[in-house]
Amino acid sequence: MWYSLLAIDKIENDELVARVTVADNSPWFAGHFPDNPILPGIAQLHMVAEVVAISRQEPLYIHRLNRVKFKKLVRPGALMQIHVAAADGDNRYRFRITQDNQDVCSGMMSLANQR
């Protein structure tokens, strides 16, 4: 993995909280941007999908995104929390990524099984 998954905690009502960090040498930072590295939004969304896939122990991919908002830049070495809760339907999830109790990214995600 290009990031470190430090822990996944299951909370009641199918809610998860994962702690993750992205190392300074992650390939995402090399091209985005060399003199001012930030973690791209697609990488953040990928981490959310992988946390759900790991917790469900099955391969999943992002099928649909709704109401996604990016609110804060993520720099190398940042410690983030990924909050995920099941929404209406089997594969719909509300998610929020936070850093230092501030929202980084939030929205709704539909996941599908890989075939």
Secondary structure, DSSP 4 states (H G I P E B T S, - for coil): --SEEEEEEEETTTEEEEEEE--TT-HHHHHS-TTS----HHHHHHHHHHHHHHHHTS-EEEEEEEEEEE-S---TT-EEEEEEEE-SSTTEEEEEEEETTEEEEEEEEEEEE--
